Amino acid sequence: LIPTMQQLAQLQETFYKFYVCTAVRKFFFFLDPLRTGKIAIPDILCSGFLDKLLELREDDADTEDLENNWFSCQSASKVYSRYLQLDKDHNGLLSRDELASSNSQKRIKKDGTDIE
């Protein structure tokens, strides 16, 4: 799927695994609240996530739209960079202490937006 997305053309192949993991986890986090490991197709279609993902096929996507698209390269890079900053012991996992040491005092709503 990644090679068909114009806006993901600059994504390095070594980053594919992280990108796919991040995208899949977003779908499951929001669309599988009971953690069954299953998502109903109508839920995917109604969520708007698929629309956002498919927007990446467009050649002429607006930079601001890409900044706000959770599935864009820009967004995935931000998530990955933040993850690497938090992973102090570089074991690939975030411990409670690493999460607690985050200097971000912002709380996050379920949809991923900041609460002021």
N, C-alpha and C positions, 0 to 999 in steps of 0.2 A: 504494500500500500504506500509506503514512504516514497518510493521512486515516482509514483504518479502525482505527487503533490508538488506543484511548482514552488510553493513557499518553503518547502523543506529541502530544496535542491542543495542548499549550502550546508546541510546537516552532514557532518562527517560520519562515515560508516561505523567508526568506533563508538559513536554516540547513540547509534540505533537502539541498542539494548536498553539503555537508560530511558530513552525517549518512549519506546514502546511500553516499558514498565510503568512509567509515569502516566501515560495516557490511559492505559488499562486500569490502573489504580483509581484514577479520577472517576471513570465510569462505575467501577464497583463501589467506591466509597459513597457516592451519591445515589446509585440506583439499586444497591443491594444492602439496605439498612439492617436486615436481619442476618447478614453475613452467611448466606446460604451457598455462595459461590455461583449463583445463577442470576441472570438479568433477563427479564421478559423483553422481547423485541418491541412491543408497543411502548414500553417504558423508555427504551433507547430513542425511539422515534419522537416521543412527546417531550423529551428532556431538553432538546436544543443542542445537546453535546455533539451529535452527529453532524448537525448543520455547521457548527463551528469548525469541526474537523474538516469537513468537505470544502469549507471556504478556502482552505489552503491550496486547493487546486487552481485557484484563480491567478492569472499572471499579474494582474494590475491591482492587487490588494493594497489598500491604504495602509501606510505605516502606523497610523494611530489605531486602526482596526487590528493590525497584527500585534501591537503592544497589548491590546486588551483581549486577544484571543488566547485562551489558556493553552491551546495546542500548538501555538506558533513556536518557531525556533527561539525567538527572543524570550518568550515565557519559560520554555523548557530550560534554557541556559541560565536564567535567573534562579529557577528552582534548584538546578544542579549546583550552581555556585554557592547558594545559601546552604545546601546540604553539606558540601565540602567544608564550608566554614564551621559548621556545627560539629562535624565529625572530628573532634580533637585528637583522638587516638588512631585515626585513619584505619579503623577496622571494618568500615563499610556499614556500620550500624550506629544508630543514635541511642545512647543511654539516657536515662532520666536526668542524670547530672549534666550531660551535654545539652539536653533540651532546656534544663533549668538555667544553665549558664548563658543562655541566649540573652543578649542585651535588649531584645525587643520586648517592650512592655505592652505592645498592642495585643488586644484580644481579637480572635478571628471568628467570624460568624461561620455557620455551616456551609454557606455558599462560597467561602474563601475570601470574602471581603473584610476589610478592617472595621472594627468598632472603635469609634473615637472616644 
